[in-house]
Amino acid sequence: MPAMKYKRNALNNEAIRKSAKLCELQDALVIPLQPDSNPGNVKGGVKNQTLATSFHQHRWEVIHSAKSGLELATDVVFLNKTAETSKYIKGCYLFGGPLFSNFGHFLAECIHRLWAFEYQSKVNEIYFDGVVILPQCAEKPGLLRRITYQLPPVFIETLNYLGIPKSKIKYQFSAVTYEQLHVPQQASYFRSQIPIGQEYKAFLSRCERRNGINGSIAGYQNVYVSRTNFSLKGAIAGESYLESFLERNEFHIFYPENHSIVEQLQTYKSAKEIVFAEGGALHVLELLGDIAANIYVIARRPKSQRVFTAMLEARAKNFIFFTSVVTLPSLFVPEQSDKTAHGSAISVVAIDALVTFLQNSLQVDIAKFVLGDFTAAVERDLQGYYDYYKELTPGNESTKKIAMEKYQKQVNSMEGYSNLKLDG
């Protein structure tokens, strides 16, 4: 089936291509993600002799690495070992890339090829028969699972926000050769130390306008983006008290998981001051071309600034990180794993530094901050985190035991928390 064409729209062809390139392939084999794939080891993708390595999945080097640059996430050796398939689909398709189940990683790593859907239709008058997506699954899905598979609504909404209608999404669970496959490069990378290009920003700004995100809706001037509903999966100890303190200082407490993507973006575009507890909600800003609000990030990890600075630098004029924080050993060991999930760790802020940050950066009334109440909230969270995972069956018992011993030792070495009972 030949590619259908629409009336040409006035977009700058060369300007858009400066952000990322596009490769048009004939008879391209697409291999689904294997069950042991993860964002750092992508076993799946496009196999074609004419496809350059730069079109595979990439991410920036880990923040503690001595190197600085893009690293290849696609397991090319795995792709090369995969045999050709007799399954052949005619037509013209866009390769959307892998789709990770964690929403934060989805935003940071899985949406930045989709600029090509608009580009090809409006610049080159090409209408795609579908957008090929490779879902991440814990185990190889059976026939029924393949037929009934659906993304969570927030993923569908995000794709639609970027111009990809639900009817065009093609989930792929088996190897298929496509007659025509257009493979875009990522226009943004996870942990990138380089801000996105102006052309990609322009695309994101067009998405804003198309979805009515303009900052003109009367909203809340001061917003605190909370993670208190995720106290066991990547928390800041004592956040419930910090939340109530900021509410007393006229901050609106915002729980992004209770709102649509459009509602979240409208809230952020309308605000003047936004404080984020570091988490997936911060990645939602990757959907915006720019944001006028002053951004403050209370980090859960000391080096978070290196993860998010380039992303914020491209969009916000003013942003500040609070990084006086200690990340305790994670106690969550996923099923079928012998490693703890670092993203599920709980963190403890330096109290004196936090008070200084609240007073000097946010310029709030510190007289309303009761040190004893905050310390008590921290202790409750540290104890609650420990007690929860103590009873939870881990993926690997010995890994859990070692992690709990490290957690006990580190917490017991901290001054000011005398009421904890970490008895192993």
N, C-alpha and C positions, 0 to 999 in steps of 0.2 A: 504494500500500500504506500503510495508516494506521500511525502510530507505535504500537508495542506498549508496554504499561505493566507495571511491576512494583509490588510492595507498597511503600508509602511508608516511608521510613526517617527516623529522627529527625535531620535536619540543619537548622541554622538558615538558613532561606531568605534573610532580609535580611542576615545576617552575611556569607554567602558573596558576595552581590552587591556588597558594599562594596569588595571587592578589584578586581573587574572586572565589566563589564556584558555582557549577552547580547542579541543581536538575532536575531529569528526572521523569516526571509524566505520569501516565496512566489515561485516561478519566478525563482530567482536564477542568473545566469550565472557560472560559474567558469572562469577562463582559466588554463591551465597556465603555469609559468615558462618564459620564453624562454631560449635558450642563452646570451645575454649578460647574464642576470640575475646579481646578486651580493647579498650581505646589505645593501649600501647603496643598491642600485638594483633593486628587486623588480618585474620586468615580468611580472606575473601576480597573480591574486587574484580577488576577488568584484566583479562589476559589477551594481549594482542601484540604482535611483533613490532608494530609501528608506534606503540604508545610509549612515550618517554616516561622515565621514572618520576618526573615532577608532577605527573597527573595522578599518581597514587596518593594514598592517605599519608599526611604528614602532621606533625605537631612540633612545638619548640622543645629543645632539650630540657630535661628536668632542672629545677631551679638551683639545686646544689651541685650541678655538673660544672666542671671546669671549662667545658666547651659552651659555646653560645651560637646557636643556629638551629635550622630545621633538622629533625631526625625523621627517617622513614619509618612509619608505623606499619605499613603493609608488609606482610610476610611474602616477599616475592618468590622465595624458594618454594613455599607452599603452592603459590599460583602456578609456577612452572611445572610442578609435579602433577597438577590436575589434568586429567585426560580430556580431550575434546568430547563434545556431546552431540547426539543426533537431534536433540530438541532445537528447533529453529523457529524464530519469530520474525515475521516480516514487518516492515514499517520503520518508523523513525522514532527513537526513544532518547530521553535524556537520562544520564547516569547521575542519580542524586547522592550516591555513596552509602557508607554504612550508617546505621541508625542505632545509637547506643541507648539502652533502657534508662539510664540515669538522666534526668531532665537537664541538669546542669551541663553534663558532657554533650548531650544532644544539642544544646544551644551553642556551646563553645566549639564543637567539632563536626557537627553533622548538617548544618544549614547553609554553610558558606559556599556551596557550589550552585545554589538555586538561583543565583542572579542570572544564570544562562537561560532560564525559562522565559523571562521577560526579554532578555537581549535577543534571542533568536527569533522570537515572534515579532518584535517591533522593529528590529534592525534588518534582519535577513528574511523576514516573512515566513518563518518556519513554524509550523504548529506540530507539537509533539503528540504522538499517540499515547504516551505515558511517561511517567518519571519513575525510574527503577530505583527502589529502595531495598537495602539489605538489612533486615531487622536482626538485632542481637537476641539470641535465645539461649537459655541455660542448657537446653538439650535439643537434639534434632527433632523438629516438629513432625508429628504424624500427618496423615492426609487430612483428617478432620480439622486439626489445628491450622493447617495451611489454608484451608477453605474459609474458616471462620475468623482468622486472625484480624484483629483490629488494634490500632494504636490507641492509647489513652486520649481522651478528648483534647487535652491541652496540647498534645503533639500535633493533632489534626488542625487545631486552631492556629498554631504557629505556622504550619506549612501554608495554610490558607492566607494568613497575614502576609506571607512572602510571595503570594501570587500563585500557589500551587493548589488547585481545587482537589477536593477529596476524590473526585471521579478519575483524576489522572494518576493517582498514586498506585504503583504496581509493586507489591511486596514479592520478593523473590526468595524462594527456599530451595531451589535446585538449579543446577548449572544450565544455562541457556545461551545460545548464540543468537545475537540480534543482527538483523540485516543492516540497519544503520543505528549507530550509537554515538551520541555526542557526549564527550567527557570533559566537563569544566574543571579547572583547577580551583582549589579552595581560595577564596578571597580574604580569608582571615584564618589564623591558626591559634590553637590552644597554647597558652603561656607565651605567646609571641612578645618579643621585646621591641617590635616595630609596629607603630599604629597602622590601621587600615588606610588604603589609598582614598583620595578624594572622590574617585569615580565610584567606588563601592559605597562610600558614604552617601553619594547622590542617589544610588539605588535604594538604600535604606530610607532616605528621606522621602522618596517617592512612595515607598511602602507606608510610611507614616501618613502621608496625605491621602492615599487611597483608602486607608482605614479610619480616617477622621481623627488622627492623633495630632492635635495642633496646640495643646496647652492653653486653649482659650476657655476651657470649662472651669468654672469656679470649683476649686478643690481645697485641699489642706496645704497651708504654707509650709508647715514643719511636719515631716513624716519620719517615723521610726519603722523600719522594715524588720519585723521580728522573726526569730527562729525558735521561739519557745515551744511551738508544737512539734519540734524535732529534737527534744532534749536528750534522746538516746542515740541519735544519728548525726553527730557533729554539732556539739553545743558549746556555749559559753557558760560556764558555771556562774550562777547568780543572775542570769539574764532576766529572770522574772522580776527581780527587784529593779534592775536597770530600766526595764520597760515601764514599770509603775512610776519610777522617778521621772523619766522623760515625759510621761503622760501628765504628771503634776506640773511640768514645765511647758505645757501647751503643745506637746507633740501628739500628733494623731498616730495611734498604734495600728500598723497595717500588716495584715496576714496575707501575703500574696497568694498562698495556696487556696484561699477562699474566693479568689477573683479571676475573671477571665484575663487573657493576655492583654486585650485591648483596655480593660479596666486598669490593669497594672500600669500600662504605659501612659494612659491618661493621667493617672495619679502622679507619676514621676514627672511628666512634662509640665504639670500644673504647679508643682511644689517649688519652693525657694530653697529649702534646706532638707536634705534626705540623709538619714543615718542608716546604714546597712549593718546588720550583724552578718558577717561574711558567710556567704552560702550561694546556693543556686540562683536565688533572686537577683544577685548582682549580675549574673550572666544574661538576665532578661534585657539589660541595657544594650546588649549586642544587637538588638532589633532596632535600635534608634540610630538616626544619623547624628543627632546632637541633643544635648540636654542643658538647659540653662541653670538648673539648680546647683547649689554647692553640695558636693558629695562627701560624706564622711564614712569611713569603713572601719568598724571594730573587728579586727582580724581574729580568727581562730588559730592561725598559724603564723609564726614570726616572719616568714618570708612571703606572705601572701601579696605583699606590695609588688613583688616581681611578677606575679601571675596576672595581676589586674591593671597595672599602671598603663601599659600601652593601650589596652582596651578603653580605659577612661580618658586617657590623653587625647584620643581621637574625637571624643564626644563632649567632654566636660571642660569648662574653663578652670574650675577650681575643685580640687579634691584632696583630701587628707586621710592618711592611714594611721590608725592606732595599732601599734604592733608590740606593745609591752605585754606579752602573753606567753604562757608556757603551755605547750600541748602535751597532755599526758598520754601514756601508752593506750592505744585503742584496745578494748576488750572484746570487740566483735570479730568473731572468726566465721566467715560465711561457710555455708555447706560446701562440701567437696573442696575445701581449701585448707592449706597449712600455713596461711598468713593472715594476720589481722587486717581489717579494712581501716586504713589510716583516716579516711574521710569520716569515720564514725567516732573518732576520738573526742573527748571532752577537754576543754581548755580553761585555764585559770588566768585572769588578768592581774597585773600588778596594781594593787588598789590605789596607792599614792599617785602613780602615773595616770590612772584612769580619772581620778578626781581632777588632776591638773588639766587633762584633755577636755573634760566636761566644762571646766571653768574657762579655760583660755581659748579653746577652739570652738566649742558650741556656745560658750558664753551664757550658760544657764546658772540658775540660783543654787549654789552648792549648799546653802543653809538647809535645803530640803533633803540633802543626802545624808542618811543615817548609817554610819559605818557599821555599827553592830548588826543592823538589819541586813545589810548587804552581805556581811560575813556569814550570817546564819543561812542566807539563801544559797551562798556558795557551798557551804557544808551540806545542805540538803541535796543539792544537785550531785555533788561528788559521791555522797553515800548512796543516793538513789541509782546512779549510774552503775556503781560497783555491785549493789544488791541485785539489780536486774540481770546483769550479765553473769553473775555468779550462779544464777539458777538456769540460765539459758544453755541448752545443749549446743556445743560448738561444732564446727566442721572438723576440728582437730583438737583433741583434749590436751595434748602436751603443749601445743601452741598457746591455748587459753591459759594453762597453768603458769607458763613463763610470763605471759602478759600481765596476769593478775599480780604476780610477785613484783614485777617492775612497777606496776601501778601503786601497790601498797608502799613500796619503798620511797617512791617519788613524792606521794602525797604526805607520808609521815615526815618527810624531810622539810616540808614547807612550814613556815612560821605562821601562827595565827589561826590554825584550824585544829583545835584540841578536842573537839567533840565527835570526831569520826571513829567508827568502829569497823576497821578493815581487818577482819579476823581470818581471812582466807577460807 
